[in-house]
């Protein structure tokens, strides 16, 4: 019986440490935990750990960027599930689609546990409220990803304690959005603006508001998007936000947690958790001593979009590498964003963070929402031009005199250039209704098998096999 409980719980996302073999056997027992302030802090830390372990550790890039015109599999990549993602031959058996569902629900269950149990812990009330707000922010983020990937999903708000709770149905998209918006509003009202230096990486008030603004943008609720994102942009000094003068500083371990970082998955070499994206993107057997997979590589199309004077190109890609006085040329561009020069002998241990939310994204979202609401206002131009001035190191590339439609296209292009390899492209194409058309016109490596139903991922077959109350998305 214990094995069955463990297997089913793991499918929905209940961590093994929360399962004890006690009578009655069908109950998942956690009553012995979460009794002290230390337990509460440790529980919230385990939710963050899910961000760094699996969810934003390459898997989100594979799910959000690989099925688009920005990303492709590199030389020698023979994983059939990744090949299917690239060419949009996605099936219900795809292991990355299944693992994404599993890992997000695991994070949600961890969040639910502290949200539901922390109120009964005898501890500092101010800290308790903050920890619950952190958990609700993270639960909101996990559900935001799930609803964008899968559409209707089970809305689980209690930590799973019995087998009966595993056989649940999918809830409508609107209901999921209503809950995650509530979570983010609570977080925005109860999180601090900043933390001491020894607590870098925790969710802040600004992060909650920015994520809420992204939710409104996705829903095409332009008025709320403008209001929410505008509050951040118009008070950026209060939140400590801005743009790095140098675009590449966003991935330099010495500066990556600076003014542009709003919320990031924090990576650190052993004994921490290194960012494996360096190993997945560095050359394979092209540079002596630099060992990588060359598995995740950019399309030639996205590389060619960058103007030569655009400083983002050299920070995002590289086409050669110099070592010991010898320059090694590559036959195609490779990603450079998560390259950590201090870890060339241990490429799976990059210290470069993955930005989930950064300030350039805020400016571009704000410009887009302003344009959709009122056309290209001066504030909209200023927001997008700040990003462009940093990229070109001048004002000669400032935009002006565009129609609403042309400004919209300019924002779409700027998002692609600015945010490549940062888990935005598929979400952006789907939310703006362009995914099918764009991928029909993308023929690198022979084109894709894009279908109308590819605007959602399939519900993993193993979840449906385990839970007969789940239904499948149309087309799969």
C-alpha positions in Angstrom: 0.0 0.0 0.0 2.8 2.4 0.9 4.4 2.0 -2.6 1.1 2.8 -4.3 0.6 5.9 -2.1 4.1 7.1 -2.9 3.8 6.6 -6.6 0.4 8.4 -6.9 1.6 11.2 -4.6 4.7 11.8 -6.7 2.6 12.0 -9.9 0.6 14.8 -8.5 3.6 16.4 -6.8 3.6 15.3 -3.1 7.2 15.0 -2.0 8.3 11.7 -0.4 9.5 13.4 2.8 5.8 14.2 3.6 4.7 10.6 3.5 4.7 8.4 6.6 3.5 4.8 6.8 0.9 5.0 9.5 -2.7 3.9 10.2 -4.9 4.5 8.4 -2.7 3.7 5.4 -4.5 5.8 2.9 -3.6 9.1 4.7 -0.5 11.1 3.7 0.6 12.4 7.1 2.5 15.6 7.7 1.1 16.5 11.2 4.5 15.9 12.8 6.0 18.8 10.8 5.4 22.5 10.6 5.3 23.2 14.3 8.0 25.8 14.7 9.3 29.0 13.1 12.3 27.0 11.8 9.9 24.5 10.2 8.0 27.3 8.4 11.2 28.9 7.0 12.5 25.5 5.9 9.2 24.7 4.2 9.2 27.9 2.2 12.8 27.3 1.2 11.8 23.9 -0.3 9.4 25.7 -2.6 12.2 27.9 -3.9 14.3 24.7 -4.3 11.8 23.5 -6.9 12.5 26.5 -9.0 16.2 25.7 -9.1 15.7 22.0 -9.3 14.0 20.9 -12.5 11.5 23.7 -13.3 13.9 26.5 -14.3 16.9 24.2 -14.7 16.8 23.9 -18.5 13.3 22.4 -18.6 11.5 25.7 -19.0 13.8 26.6 -21.9 13.0 23.3 -23.6 9.3 23.8 -23.1 9.0 27.5 -24.0 11.9 28.1 -26.4 12.6 24.8 -28.2 9.1 24.6 -29.9 9.7 28.1 -31.5 11.7 29.9 -34.1 14.4 30.8 -31.6 15.8 27.4 -30.6 16.7 24.1 -32.0 18.5 20.9 -31.1 22.2 20.9 -31.6 24.5 18.4 -33.3 24.1 14.9 -32.1 21.0 15.4 -30.1 19.1 12.2 -30.4 16.5 12.4 -27.6 13.2 11.7 -29.5 11.2 13.8 -27.1 13.3 16.9 -27.7 13.2 16.3 -31.5 9.4 16.2 -31.2 9.3 19.4 -29.3 11.4 21.2 -31.9 9.4 20.0 -34.9 6.0 20.2 -33.0 5.3 16.5 -33.1 4.3 16.6 -29.5 2.4 13.6 -28.1 0.8 12.8 -24.7 3.9 10.6 -23.9 6.5 13.4 -24.2 8.6 13.1 -21.0 9.3 16.9 -20.8 5.6 17.7 -21.0 5.0 15.2 -18.3 7.8 16.3 -16.1 6.8 19.9 -16.4 3.3 19.0 -15.1 4.7 16.9 -12.3 7.3 19.4 -11.1 4.9 22.3 -11.1 2.4 20.4 -9.1 5.1 19.4 -6.7 5.9 23.0 -6.2 2.2 23.8 -5.7 1.9 21.1 -3.1 4.9 22.4 -1.2 3.3 25.9 -1.3 -0.1 24.6 -0.2 1.4 22.8 2.8 2.8 26.0 4.3 -0.1 28.2 3.3 -2.5 25.8 5.1 -0.3 24.9 8.1 1.5 28.1 8.9 -1.5 29.8 10.5 -1.4 27.3 13.4 2.3 27.7 14.1 3.3 29.7 17.2 5.8 32.1 15.8 6.4 35.8 14.9 3.2 36.9 13.2 5.0 39.4 10.8 7.4 36.7 9.6 4.5 34.2 9.3 2.5 36.5 7.1 5.6 37.1 4.9 6.3 33.4 4.5 2.7 32.8 3.5 2.9 35.6 1.0 6.1 34.1 -0.5 4.3 30.7 -0.8 1.3 32.3 -2.5 3.6 34.2 -4.9 5.3 31.0 -5.9 2.0 29.1 -6.1 0.8 31.9 -8.4 3.8 31.6 -10.6 3.5 27.8 -10.9 -0.2 28.1 -11.8 0.5 30.8 -14.3 2.9 28.5 -16.1 0.5 25.6 -15.9 -2.6 27.4 -17.2 -0.5 28.8 -20.1 0.9 25.4 -20.9 -2.2 23.2 -20.5 -5.3 25.4 -20.3 -7.8 24.0 -17.9 -5.9 22.4 -15.0 -6.8 21.0 -11.6 -6.9 23.8 -9.1 -5.4 22.2 -5.9 -5.4 24.5 -2.9 -4.9 22.0 -0.1 -1.8 19.9 0.5 -2.6 16.4 -0.6 -3.3 14.0 2.3 -5.3 11.1 0.9 -5.6 9.0 -2.3 -9.1 10.3 -2.9 -7.7 13.8 -3.3 -5.6 12.7 -6.3 -8.6 11.9 -8.5 -9.6 15.5 -9.3 -11.0 17.2 -12.4 -9.6 20.1 -14.5 -10.9 23.6 -13.5 -11.7 26.2 -16.1 -8.9 28.7 -17.2 -10.8 31.7 -15.8 -11.1 30.1 -12.4 -7.4 29.3 -12.3 -6.6 32.9 -13.3 -8.9 34.2 -10.6 -7.1 32.2 -7.9 -3.6 33.0 -9.1 -4.5 36.7 -9.3 -5.7 36.5 -5.7 -2.4 34.9 -4.7 -0.4 37.6 -6.4 -2.5 40.4 -4.9 -2.0 38.9 -1.4 1.8 38.6 -2.1 1.9 42.2 -3.3 0.2 43.4 -0.1 2.4 41.4 2.3 5.9 41.1 0.8 8.7 43.5 1.6 10.3 45.7 -1.1 13.7 44.2 -0.3 15.6 41.8 1.9 19.0 41.8 3.6 21.9 40.8 1.4 22.0 37.3 2.9 18.4 36.6 1.6 18.9 37.5 -2.1 16.5 35.7 -4.4 13.3 35.8 -2.3 10.1 37.1 -3.7 9.5 40.8 -3.2 6.5 43.2 -3.4 7.9 44.4 -6.8 8.1 40.9 -8.1 4.5 40.1 -7.2 3.3 43.3 -8.9 5.3 42.6 -12.0 4.1 39.1 -12.3 0.5 40.3 -11.8 1.1 42.8 -14.6 2.3 40.0 -16.8 -0.9 38.0 -16.0 -3.0 41.0 -17.0 -1.0 41.4 -20.2 -1.6 37.7 -21.0 -5.3 38.1 -20.5 -5.3 41.3 -22.7 -6.6 43.3 -19.7 -4.8 46.3 -21.0 -6.2 48.8 -18.4 -5.0 46.7 -15.4 -1.7 45.9 -17.1 -1.0 49.6 -17.6 -2.0 50.4 -14.0 0.0 47.6 -12.4 3.1 47.9 -14.5 2.9 51.7 -14.6 3.1 51.7 -10.8 6.4 49.9 -11.0 7.8 52.0 -13.8 6.8 55.3 -12.3 8.3 54.4 -9.0 11.3 52.4 -10.1 13.6 54.2 -7.6 11.4 53.1 -4.7 11.7 49.5 -5.8 15.4 49.8 -6.7 14.8 48.9 -10.4 16.5 50.1 -13.5 18.6 48.9 -16.5 22.2 47.8 -16.2 24.3 50.1 -18.4 25.8 46.9 -19.9 23.3 44.3 -21.1 25.8 41.4 -20.3 25.9 42.3 -16.6 22.5 40.5 -16.3 24.4 37.2 -16.5 27.7 38.2 -14.8 27.7 36.5 -11.3 29.1 39.7 -9.9 26.3 41.9 -11.0 23.3 39.6 -12.0 21.4 40.4 -8.8 21.6 44.2 -9.5 19.0 46.7 -10.4 17.5 44.8 -13.4 16.9 41.6 -11.5 13.3 41.4 -10.2 13.0 37.6 -9.6 15.5 35.0 -10.6 16.3 31.3 -10.1 19.5 31.6 -8.2 22.3 29.2 -9.2 25.6 28.6 -7.5 28.4 26.1 -8.1 29.0 23.2 -5.8 28.0 22.8 -3.0 25.1 24.7 -4.4 23.1 23.9 -7.5 25.0 25.0 -10.7 23.2 26.1 -13.8 23.5 23.3 -16.3 22.5 25.5 -19.2 26.1 26.4 -19.7 27.0 22.7 -20.4 24.0 22.3 -22.7 25.0 25.2 -24.9 28.8 25.3 -25.0 30.7 23.7 -27.9 30.9 19.9 -28.2 34.5 18.8 -29.0 35.4 22.1 -30.7 37.6 23.7 -28.0 40.1 21.6 -26.1 39.2 21.4 -22.5 35.8 23.1 -22.9 33.4 20.2 -22.6 29.8 20.7 -23.4 26.8 19.1 -25.1 26.1 21.7 -27.8 22.5 20.5 -27.4 20.5 23.7 -27.1 21.5 26.1 -30.0 19.9 29.2 -31.6 18.3 29.2 -35.0 20.2 31.1 -37.6 17.0 33.1 -38.1 17.1 34.7 -34.6 20.9 35.3 -34.8 20.5 37.1 -38.1 17.8 39.4 -36.7 20.4 41.3 -34.6 22.1 44.3 -36.2 25.8 44.1 -35.9 26.0 47.2 -33.7 23.4 45.8 -31.3 25.4 45.0 -28.1 23.0 42.3 -27.2 24.2 40.0 -30.0 27.7 39.5 -28.5 26.2 38.9 -25.0 23.6 36.5 -26.3 25.6 34.5 -28.8 29.2 33.6 -29.8 30.6 32.2 -33.0 34.2 31.6 -31.8 36.2 31.1 -28.6 39.8 32.1 -27.8 41.9 29.8 -25.6 45.6 30.0 -25.0 46.0 32.3 -28.0 44.2 30.2 -30.4 40.8 31.2 -31.8 38.4 28.3 -32.5 35.7 29.2 -35.0 32.2 27.6 -34.8 30.2 26.5 -37.9 27.1 28.1 -36.4 26.2 30.5 -33.6 25.9 29.2 -30.1 24.2 30.7 -27.0 26.4 32.6 -24.6 23.9 34.1 -22.1 24.6 31.6 -19.3 28.3 31.1 -20.0 30.3 31.6 -16.8 34.0 32.2 -17.6 35.0 31.0 -14.1 33.6 27.5 -14.8 35.1 26.5 -18.1 36.5 23.4 -16.4 33.1 22.5 -14.9 30.5 23.6 -17.4 27.6 22.1 -15.4 28.4 24.5 -12.5 27.7 27.9 -14.0 26.8 30.6 -11.5 24.7 32.5 -13.9 21.1 33.0 -12.8 18.0 32.5 -14.9 15.9 35.7 -14.8 12.2 34.9 -14.5 11.4 38.6 -14.3 13.7 41.4 -15.2 13.2 45.1 -15.6 13.7 45.3 -19.4 10.7 42.9 -19.7 8.7 45.3 -17.5 9.4 48.2 -19.8 8.5 46.2 -22.9 5.3 44.9 -21.3 4.4 48.5 -20.3 5.0 49.8 -23.8 2.9 47.1 -25.3 0.0 47.6 -22.9 0.0 51.4 -23.3 0.0 51.0 -27.1 -2.9 48.6 -27.0 -4.9 50.8 -24.7 -4.2 54.3 -26.1 -1.8 53.9 -29.1 1.9 54.8 -29.1 1.9 57.4 -26.3 5.1 59.3 -25.3 5.3 57.0 -22.3 5.2 53.9 -24.5 7.9 55.3 -26.7 10.1 56.1 -23.7 9.7 52.6 -22.3 10.7 50.8 -25.5 13.4 53.3 -26.4 15.1 52.9 -23.0 15.6 49.2 -23.9 16.8 50.1 -27.4 19.2 52.8 -26.2 20.9 50.3 -23.9 21.2 47.8 -26.8 22.7 50.3 -29.3 24.4 52.6 -26.8 22.9 55.7 -28.6 19.7 57.5 -29.2 19.9 57.2 -33.0 17.8 54.0 -32.9 14.9 55.6 -31.0 11.5 54.8 -32.5 9.1 57.6 -33.4 6.1 58.3 -35.6 4.7 54.8 -35.8 1.1 53.7 -36.2 -0.4 51.6 -33.5 0.1 48.4 -35.6 3.7 49.3 -36.4 4.4 50.0 -32.8 2.9 46.7 -31.8 5.2 44.9 -34.3 8.2 46.8 -33.0 7.5 45.7 -29.4 7.1 42.1 -30.5 10.5 42.3 -32.3 12.1 44.0 -29.4 10.9 41.3 -27.0 12.3 38.7 -29.2 15.8 40.3 -29.4 15.9 41.3 -25.7 14.5 38.1 -24.1 15.8 35.3 -26.3 16.5 32.1 -24.3 14.7 33.5 -21.3 11.5 31.4 -21.5 9.2 33.9 -23.2 9.0 33.1 -26.9 6.3 30.4 -27.0 4.2 32.2 -24.4 4.5 35.5 -26.3 3.6 33.9 -29.6 0.6 32.1 -28.2 -0.8 35.0 -26.1 -0.6 37.3 -29.2 -2.3 34.8 -31.5 0.7 34.5 -33.8 2.1 31.0 -33.0 0.6 28.9 -35.8 1.3 31.5 -38.5 4.9 32.1 -37.3 5.7 28.5 -37.1 4.1 27.7 -40.5 6.6 30.2 -42.0 9.6 28.9 -40.1 11.3 26.3 -42.2 14.8 26.0 -40.7 15.8 22.4 -40.6 12.9 21.4 -42.8 10.0 23.2 -41.1 7.6 22.1 -38.3 4.4 20.1 -38.1 2.5 22.9 -36.4 -1.2 22.4 -35.9 -3.9 24.7 -34.4 -4.0 22.6 -31.2 -0.3 23.3 -30.5 -1.2 26.5 -28.7 -1.6 24.1 -25.7 0.5 21.2 -24.6 -1.2 17.8 -24.1 -2.2 16.6 -20.6 0.4 13.9 -19.9 -0.9 10.4 -20.6 0.5 9.0 -17.4 -1.6 11.6 -15.4 -4.8 10.5 -17.3 -3.9 6.8 -16.7 -3.6 7.5 -13.0 -6.6 9.8 -12.7 -9.6 8.9 -14.9 -11.3 12.2 -14.1 -8.8 14.1 -16.2 -9.6 14.9 -19.8 -7.3 15.5 -22.8 -6.8 18.7 -24.7 -8.4 18.8 -28.2 -6.1 17.5 -31.0 -4.1 15.1 -28.8 
